Amino acid sequence: MTEITVNSTICGFVHKIRGSLKGGKIIVDIDTPCEKIKKFSHMEIPMMETMDIKDNYVMDRAKEAQCSSNCLVPCAVLNLCKLESGFLAKSLAKKAGSISIEFDEV
């Protein structure tokens, strides 16, 4: 089981994403106050449909929900999928602690 917290400070939402690998699918649930994210808050993601950016199960669900192109949640879900499927080491993610975008000069 992997848990990720997304602090979307630009839109003011905090999302809790949980997921685990079951067979060839990653079962993902998202606790969120965002109405758009709620539209795809439960997914059974085929593991091999997360490799490309174009033909990607998660990105397709985000598009259907009309997520903003700068929404951090789809990216977080993809990172969770990589962790659960073993394509990203959990020890590396734990060591990194977080990923951030900082606006230095706007």
Buried (B, 14 or more C-beta within 10 A) or exposed (E): EBEBEBEBEEEEBEBEBBBBBEEEBBBBEBEBEBEBBEBBBEBEBEBEBBEEEEEBBBBBBBEEBEBEEEBBBBBBBBBBBBBBBEEBEEEEBEEEEEEEEEEEEE
